[in-house]
Amino acid sequence: MKYEDEKGNELAPSEKLSGKLDAPYETTAKNIVGWTVKTTPNNAQGVFTDKEQTVTYVYEKADGASVTVKYEDEKGNELAPSEKLSGKLDAPYETTAKNIAGWTVKTTPNNAQGTFTDKEQTVTYVYEKADGASVTVKYEDDKGNELAPSEKRSGKLDAPYETTAKNIVGWTVKTTPINAQGTFTDKEQTVTYVYEKADGASVTVKYEDDKGNELAPSEILSGKLDAPYETTAKNIAGWKLVAAPSNAEGKFTAKEQTVVYVYKKASDKNKPSVPKKPDKQGDKKAKPTKKTPKKNYKNTPKNQKNDPEKIHLPSTGDVWMDSAIYILAGLSALIAGAVLIRRRKHV
């Protein structure tokens, strides 16, 4: 009896049976580790004859234990259905990683290739998230001009990302983008921070005399950094502007500014004089007062009447009385003349 593999290689020592002619014989296969009988020979049982007989048991490799192939993430979560490989004992096996969308193999297992044994084996492919597309962070003004170098962020697919605005001197964030925070995807993303000019320091406009006294309330102007400002002098009654300040126009800066308009008293030369209020007695008409000439009680010689040096001028009251008499006499003459003329016409 022989015990061979499919190629005729002896797997165990052959055995010889002997017996009487026509006596029956019976053979059995041997248990050979790692091997199993592939075919039981037809003459495994028979009778002895006058010719030599050979009973050959042909063996093949026994089935090896299965090989299970798994596809998992770093936490042991299954990413794809596992597979089982089967084969003959000592037969080689070979496994390959699966393409899983969004994932990439982190480590290839040592037993990715091997041989079937009498014990079950497990081949585990560990995956990690694939690299996501980059996220570009930009810092621009409202016209799209770059204010600071852009930055690129990288990370695993579906991993979170977070961006923050940069501190840029003279600028402040106008709008925070909706995608300032998010997750990496398989497509490139752009996060754009839009800035506007920061508020400039205030500009105070003052209106003073040459001694620094305030003539009108000061005003405070506000605006964005580098934005232009313009001031004008005020018309202040009774005052004249000496000179416009050099910084009457300018730009808002990071430091407070003061614009001072200096005035001086306006001149009164061309100003018409205002008459004083008349005295209460001034509105009354002056009434002539009748004065009685003083009598001269001195004895005056007759020959001195026509002496000019000795003639006394009439007083004011005497002149007025004389004028009144003359006027009355003239009016009487006019009336009399008019009456005579009318009579003559009627005759």
C-alpha positions in Angstrom: 0.0 0.0 0.0 1.3 3.4 -1.0 0.4 6.9 0.3 1.2 9.5 -2.2 0.2 13.1 -3.2 -1.1 13.9 -6.6 2.3 14.2 -7.9 3.4 10.7 -6.7 5.4 11.9 -3.8 5.4 9.5 -0.9 3.6 10.9 2.1 4.1 7.9 4.4 6.0 4.7 4.2 4.4 2.0 2.0 3.1 -1.2 3.6 2.9 -4.8 2.4 0.1 -7.2 3.1 0.3 -11.0 2.7 -2.3 -13.7 2.7 -3.4 -17.0 1.2 -4.5 -17.2 -2.4 -8.1 -16.0 -2.7 -8.1 -14.9 0.9 -9.6 -11.4 1.3 -7.6 -8.3 2.2 -8.7 -4.8 3.3 -6.8 -1.6 3.4 -7.5 1.8 5.0 -6.1 5.2 4.4 -3.6 6.6 6.9 -4.2 9.9 8.7 -1.5 12.1 7.5 -1.3 15.6 9.1 -2.1 18.3 6.6 -3.4 15.9 4.1 -6.6 14.4 3.2 -7.5 11.4 0.9 -8.4 12.7 -2.5 -9.5 9.4 -3.9 -10.0 6.0 -2.4 -8.6 3.3 -4.7 -10.9 0.8 -6.3 -8.8 -2.1 -5.0 -8.7 -0.8 -1.4 -10.4 -4.1 -0.7 -9.9 -7.4 -2.6 -8.5 -10.9 -2.6 -5.0 -12.1 -2.8 -4.1 -13.4 -6.3 -1.1 -15.0 -7.9 0.0 -11.5 -9.0 1.3 -8.6 -6.9 -1.1 -5.8 -6.4 -0.6 -2.2 -5.4 -3.1 -0.2 -3.6 -2.3 3.6 -3.8 -4.0 6.2 -1.7 -3.7 9.6 -3.3 -3.8 12.5 -1.0 -4.2 16.2 -1.4 -3.6 19.1 0.9 -6.2 19.5 3.6 -8.3 22.7 3.6 -6.6 25.4 5.5 -8.4 27.5 8.0 -10.1 30.6 6.5 -8.5 34.0 6.2 -10.8 36.9 7.0 -10.0 40.3 5.4 -11.4 43.4 7.2 -11.6 47.1 6.3 -11.8 49.4 9.3 -11.1 52.9 10.5 -8.7 53.7 13.4 -11.5 53.2 15.9 -12.4 49.7 14.6 -15.5 50.8 12.7 -16.2 48.8 9.6 -15.9 50.8 6.4 -16.7 48.0 4.0 -17.9 44.4 4.3 -15.3 41.9 5.3 -14.2 39.1 3.0 -13.3 35.4 3.7 -10.6 33.6 1.7 -10.3 29.8 1.6 -7.5 27.5 0.4 -5.6 24.4 0.9 -3.3 24.1 3.8 0.0 25.8 3.0 -1.4 27.2 -0.1 -0.6 30.9 -0.6 -3.1 33.7 -0.2 -2.8 37.4 -1.2 -5.0 40.3 -0.2 -5.4 43.9 -1.4 -6.8 47.0 0.1 -10.2 48.3 -1.2 -10.8 51.7 -2.6 -13.2 53.4 -0.2 -14.4 56.9 -1.1 -13.0 59.5 1.3 -10.6 57.1 2.9 -7.0 56.1 2.4 -5.0 53.2 3.8 -3.1 54.2 6.9 -1.2 50.9 7.4 -0.9 47.8 5.3 -1.0 44.7 7.5 2.0 42.4 7.8 0.0 39.4 6.9 -1.5 40.9 3.7 0.1 38.0 2.0 0.7 34.5 3.5 -0.3 30.9 3.4 -3.3 29.1 4.7 -2.7 27.3 7.9 -4.7 25.1 10.2 -5.7 28.2 12.2 -8.0 31.0 11.1 -6.3 34.2 10.2 -7.5 37.8 10.1 -6.0 40.5 7.8 -7.1 44.0 8.8 -6.6 47.1 6.7 -6.8 50.2 8.8 -8.0 53.4 7.0 -7.8 57.1 7.9 -9.7 59.9 6.3 -8.3 61.0 3.0 -6.8 64.5 2.8 -9.4 67.1 2.1 -9.0 69.8 -0.5 -7.2 72.9 0.8 -8.9 75.9 2.4 -7.5 79.3 1.4 -8.0 82.2 3.8 -7.8 85.7 2.2 -7.7 89.2 3.8 -9.0 91.9 1.4 -10.6 95.3 1.3 -14.0 95.9 -0.2 -12.4 96.3 -3.6 -10.7 93.0 -3.5 -7.2 94.3 -2.8 -5.0 92.1 -0.7 -4.2 93.5 2.8 -2.2 90.6 4.1 -0.8 87.4 2.6 -3.3 84.6 2.1 -3.0 81.4 4.1 -3.7 77.8 3.2 -5.1 75.2 5.6 -5.0 71.5 5.1 -6.8 68.6 6.9 -8.4 65.3 6.6 -11.7 64.9 4.8 -14.6 65.9 7.0 -12.3 67.1 9.7 -13.3 70.5 11.1 -11.4 73.7 10.3 -11.6 77.1 12.0 -10.3 80.5 10.8 -9.9 83.9 12.5 -9.5 87.4 11.2 -6.1 89.0 11.3 -5.3 92.2 13.1 -4.3 94.6 10.3 -3.2 98.1 11.4 -5.6 100.8 10.2 -8.3 98.3 9.2 -11.3 96.6 10.9 -13.3 93.6 9.8 -16.4 94.7 7.9 -17.9 91.2 7.4 -17.1 87.8 8.8 -17.5 85.1 6.1 -20.2 82.5 6.6 -17.6 79.7 6.0 -15.2 81.0 8.6 -15.7 77.7 10.3 -16.5 74.4 8.5 -15.2 71.0 7.5 -12.7 70.0 4.8 -14.3 68.6 1.7 -13.1 67.0 -1.5 -13.3 70.5 -3.2 -11.1 73.5 -2.6 -12.7 76.3 -0.4 -11.9 80.0 0.0 -12.6 82.0 3.1 -12.5 85.7 2.5 -12.4 88.3 5.3 -13.4 91.7 4.0 -12.0 94.8 5.8 -12.9 98.5 5.9 -10.8 101.4 7.1 -10.8 101.8 10.9 -12.3 104.9 12.5 -9.9 107.7 12.6 -9.3 109.8 15.7 -11.6 112.8 16.0 -11.0 116.3 14.7 -12.0 119.2 17.0 -12.8 122.5 15.4 -12.5 125.6 17.7 -13.5 129.2 17.3 -11.4 131.5 19.5 -10.1 135.0 19.9 -6.4 135.7 20.0 -6.4 135.0 23.8 -7.9 131.6 23.4 -11.3 132.5 24.6 -14.1 130.5 23.0 -16.4 132.6 20.7 -18.6 129.7 19.5 -19.1 126.1 20.5 -16.5 123.8 19.2 -17.4 121.0 16.8 -16.1 117.4 16.6 -15.7 115.7 13.2 -15.4 111.9 12.8 -14.5 109.7 9.9 -12.6 106.7 8.7 -8.8 106.6 8.8 -7.2 108.4 5.8 -10.7 109.8 4.8 -10.6 113.5 4.0 -12.1 116.2 6.2 -12.9 119.8 5.5 -13.7 122.6 7.9 -15.0 126.2 7.4 -14.9 129.3 9.5 -18.1 130.5 11.2 -19.6 133.9 10.8 -19.5 135.4 14.3 -21.2 138.8 14.8 -18.7 141.5 15.7 -15.7 139.4 14.9 -13.4 139.1 11.9 -11.3 136.0 11.0 -7.6 136.6 11.4 -6.4 133.7 9.2 -7.5 130.2 8.2 -5.5 127.4 10.0 -3.1 125.4 7.9 -5.0 122.2 8.8 -8.4 123.5 7.9 -8.5 120.6 5.4 -6.8 117.3 5.9 -7.2 113.6 6.6 -8.3 111.6 9.6 -5.4 110.0 11.3 -4.8 107.7 14.3 -4.2 110.7 16.5 -6.6 113.4 17.5 -6.3 116.7 15.7 -7.4 120.3 16.5 -8.3 123.0 14.0 -8.4 126.5 15.6 -10.0 129.5 13.8 -8.7 132.7 15.4 -10.8 135.9 15.3 -10.3 139.5 16.2 -12.8 142.3 17.0 -14.3 143.8 13.9 -13.4 147.6 13.2 -16.1 150.3 14.1 -14.9 152.9 11.5 -17.6 152.2 9.0 -20.2 151.7 11.6 -22.7 154.6 11.6 -23.0 156.4 14.9 -26.3 155.9 16.7 -27.7 159.1 18.2 -28.3 159.2 21.9 -31.9 159.2 23.0 -33.2 162.8 23.3 -33.8 164.2 26.7 -37.4 164.0 27.8 -37.6 167.8 27.7 -36.3 167.9 24.1 -39.6 166.9 22.5 -41.4 169.9 24.1 -41.6 173.1 22.0 -40.0 176.0 23.6 -42.5 178.6 24.7 -41.4 182.3 24.4 -41.1 183.9 27.8 -42.1 187.5 28.0 -39.3 189.4 29.8 -39.9 192.8 31.2 -37.0 195.0 30.4 -35.2 196.2 33.4 -35.7 199.8 34.1 -32.6 201.9 34.3 -32.9 204.0 37.4 -29.8 205.9 36.6 -30.2 209.4 35.3 -29.1 209.5 31.7 -28.2 212.8 30.1 -30.2 213.6 27.0 -27.2 214.2 24.9 -26.2 210.6 25.4 -29.3 208.9 23.7 -27.7 208.4 20.3 -24.3 207.2 21.6 -23.8 203.7 20.2 -21.9 202.6 23.1 -24.7 203.6 25.3 -27.6 202.0 23.3 -29.2 198.9 24.9 -30.2 196.1 22.4 -33.7 194.7 22.9 -34.0 191.5 24.7 -35.2 188.3 23.0 -38.7 188.7 24.2 -39.0 192.2 22.8 -37.8 191.0 19.3 -40.4 188.2 19.3 -43.2 190.6 20.2 -42.3 193.0 17.5 -42.2 190.2 14.9 -45.6 189.0 15.9 -47.1 192.6 15.6 -45.6 192.9 12.1 -47.0 189.5 11.0 -50.5 190.4 12.3 -50.4 193.7 10.5 -49.4 192.1 7.2 -52.2 189.5 7.4 -54.8 192.3 8.1 -53.6 194.1 5.0 -53.9 191.0 2.8 -57.4 190.3 4.0 -58.5 193.9 3.4 -57.0 193.9 -0.1 -58.9 190.7 -1.0 -62.2 192.2 0.2 -61.8 195.3 -1.9 -61.0 193.3 -5.0 -64.2 191.2 -4.6 -66.3 194.3 -4.2 -65.0 195.9 -7.4 -65.8 192.7 -9.3 -69.4 192.9 -8.2 -69.9 196.6 -9.1 
